[in-house]
């Protein structure tokens, strides 16, 4: 019960800790990996965004240099000053060739124009684009553009400066493919030899084509956002959100992505957001926004560029890792459960051993496997326990020996070491029982020393005691191991003979006892002969009762003693005598004498 | 994609100016989703649902469970309802400022989506573009209202649902006397604000107040004149300046003359504007001297706040004037809400705010300064809008006068 309970509990506890630990580690690894991937994606997005911003700047610079090339051609100023757009003009046509070649080489150019200051900003050279290619607009179709900011603002510039228009939708009438397109206009003044601005060169760029070209090497899952300095989307994956101001309903970047607010407040140059850490700011996306200066005119114009990547794509690797981690966690959990069971067993095994040892405190087998040699607390416990056990055991042993000593004292005679009357009576009772069951006989010999009292009186008690001990030794010497000899008290001894021998050799044994006791004893240098009278009672003949058998034997002994010294008498013979004549008393003592005469020789 | 036919070239200028005079002009903004509002409603509805449901069930746990289920259901229903309750408003700058809109949204527990227009053409194309049919209420001048009514785009208004009309000045309550508002005995629009379209001039450059619109053509001010980018008013005020008896009904010859006259005007211009803020920005930045004030007093107010020393005159030949009214479209899905909006626009607070913030007259109180002698020509339906617009696009884009 203990073992199972504790092992089970410990196993569960350790397994829980193991599973928890591996689960936590797995989760942390997964989480850290996701964070790392997202941070990495943010960084790479930021780089891409900055790169894209740079490219836009370069692209605008390229266009600006094109405009400058056209504006600084001497014939540009000449044509702007003299031409009215109508009729043949050879220099204008030559110049138009150059303009057309710029259009041809730049598919993103929607219009390239030379606009004069004269004639209310009349276009002198104008190339448009339509689905079939270049369209030269000339003659009557040329328009006066002086009322447009890209003309009147650029005309106010010093030669060599670049005008960059806001990005707007072109609503001018008759502009072919440019109509309705998001457009960026780059303009630069055309100056004559005196440095007087006489016209402008204006290049209209198709924002869509330009961006498509610039973002061509971006991964396909990137989404591009572009907003002007007020936050109006100019580029958005959802076209309906772009140029909202043009449709009366503005859609602002700082509303769609609140994280970009610092960019428009101009407190930050770039912001990052991701849906992992800030799901409300960038739901399901990783975002990078960069603010860039736009145009070189005075003021503080800028654009905000943004790139977005789906969080899902960024985390694809993490999800793969996630499944692996789950598998790993499962494996490690299983391992930890196994380990938990093993270690729980390892811990509880010595406890179990100790418990068993405590249960079977004095069984030697329970003691052997105790982990006495361990150096840890279990070892200490085992050693303490072992020590305790030995202590108890030693004390118990002492107690037992005391107990058996007491029992011996209670049933034996201290002087002779022979069983006392009580033990003898017990033995007699049980021998009677056995004899009754087996139908066997038994004999009780009552031995009474004849001359003990005078010896005692003459040599003192210590010699008397030694005599008694010597008598006991002699009695044992003549008896078989199976026979029982006991001291009843004083100089009275009693012998029990069982089985077949009771019938066969009782008288012989009585004779041998007589002989043995008639032999001279030498105690402390004094020779003495004690002699004995023996009364014999037999079962089943004399009695079936232990007390009676004893009494009968006593009576026979008494009769033998009164008949003369050193004789034995069977109780049945005593009865016969009492029933018959007194003359018959003689032979028995005579036999006793004979036996007694032989005794000294045997005793030697 | 871009259905508007207005000139937008200067769109950025507007916004630049908005930043400069932050808080003065009407911020032209779209409105974001009002999540708070919805959440508030959601919170309000949950406890009552719990109370209503609990007593039915003996076991508190099952009651809670059911209540929770009901809440989920309710929240779904609520979100659906809140999302449905959207009012699409087509308005002019300054008519539906965010704070005004927010108060309405809070009061009626609805979302308002404002789309701003900057010309009658833009308004018309919004009503005919791909989003046509999504607008519930719109603000337009009487001539345009007439046009929309003819085109069967408006729904008649029940004056009983517009109790605030009773606060209006008597002349604006006499709807039948204002041309274009009623048709077949039904009312289609409620007057909201009005202004003349006079001449705005810089008092420093033009020391004596001009007496005629023809001053716009004065070569003295070449490159210092601003004009509104819209077909109808340009044709009308030019016709008025040329002394034509009916500036709204031009014959072919007159039309051609006016078109050429407009090309001449263009050649005298700095540029065209569409929004009042944009006009203010150009006026100050480029030191303009004269301006056709399409937004009338609204623009004067803006300019003065921006620090310009401007005067405003009604020329001798008369000035066009518009009266903008609120109407409900036939497509309006939630008519009570649409009517609530119109009624809300006539709240004393809202109307007073229009005057205070935009300098525009409202229909509840007489304007402070009135010049009873001024010659006002209320704009009316024109002979052929399409023709005027087609011509205007070409004029505005720079076609030379020989082409007309």
HADDOCK unambig.tbl for C-alpha pairs under 7 A between the chains (distance, minus, plus):
assign (segid A and resid 120 and name CA) (segid B and resid 267 and name CA) 5.96 0.50 0.50
assign (segid A and resid 143 and name CA) (segid B and resid 398 and name CA) 4.58 0.50 0.50
assign (segid A and resid 143 and name CA) (segid B and resid 399 and name CA) 4.76 0.50 0.50
assign (segid A and resid 143 and name CA) (segid B and resid 400 and name CA) 6.17 0.50 0.50
assign (segid A and resid 144 and name CA) (segid B and resid 398 and name CA) 4.33 0.50 0.50
assign (segid A and resid 144 and name CA) (segid B and resid 399 and name CA) 6.29 0.50 0.50
assign (segid A and resid 144 and name CA) (segid B and resid 400 and name CA) 6.63 0.50 0.50
assign (segid A and resid 145 and name CA) (segid B and resid 398 and name CA) 5.51 0.50 0.50
assign (segid A and resid 147 and name CA) (segid B and resid 269 and name CA) 6.34 0.50 0.50
assign (segid A and resid 147 and name CA) (segid B and resid 270 and name CA) 5.57 0.50 0.50
assign (segid A and resid 147 and name CA) (segid B and resid 271 and name CA) 4.51 0.50 0.50
assign (segid A and resid 148 and name CA) (segid B and resid 271 and name CA) 6.15 0.50 0.50
assign (segid A and resid 166 and name CA) (segid B and resid 12 and name CA) 6.23 0.50 0.50
assign (segid A and resid 168 and name CA) (segid B and resid 9 and name CA) 6.79 0.50 0.50
assign (segid A and resid 171 and name CA) (segid B and resid 5 and name CA) 6.86 0.50 0.50
assign (segid A and resid 171 and name CA) (segid B and resid 7 and name CA) 6.06 0.50 0.50
assign (segid A and resid 171 and name CA) (segid B and resid 8 and name CA) 6.82 0.50 0.50
assign (segid A and resid 172 and name CA) (segid B and resid 397 and name CA) 5.26 0.50 0.50
assign (segid A and resid 173 and name CA) (segid B and resid 393 and name CA) 6.10 0.50 0.50
assign (segid A and resid 173 and name CA) (segid B and resid 394 and name CA) 5.97 0.50 0.50
assign (segid A and resid 173 and name CA) (segid B and resid 397 and name CA) 5.45 0.50 0.50
assign (segid A and resid 180 and name CA) (segid B and resid 2 and name CA) 6.20 0.50 0.50
assign (segid A and resid 246 and name CA) (segid B and resid 8 and name CA) 6.97 0.50 0.50
assign (segid A and resid 247 and name CA) (segid B and resid 4 and name CA) 6.96 0.50 0.50
assign (segid A and resid 248 and name CA) (segid B and resid 115 and name CA) 5.21 0.50 0.50
assign (segid A and resid 248 and name CA) (segid B and resid 116 and name CA) 4.31 0.50 0.50
assign (segid A and resid 248 and name CA) (segid B and resid 117 and name CA) 5.29 0.50 0.50
assign (segid A and resid 249 and name CA) (segid B and resid 29 and name CA) 6.70 0.50 0.50
assign (segid A and resid 249 and name CA) (segid B and resid 30 and name CA) 5.20 0.50 0.50
assign (segid A and resid 249 and name CA) (segid B and resid 115 and name CA) 4.87 0.50 0.50
assign (segid A and resid 249 and name CA) (segid B and resid 116 and name CA) 6.09 0.50 0.50
assign (segid A and resid 250 and name CA) (segid B and resid 29 and name CA) 5.58 0.50 0.50
assign (segid A and resid 250 and name CA) (segid B and resid 30 and name CA) 4.97 0.50 0.50
assign (segid A and resid 251 and name CA) (segid B and resid 30 and name CA) 6.23 0.50 0.50
assign (segid A and resid 255 and name CA) (segid B and resid 32 and name CA) 6.97 0.50 0.50
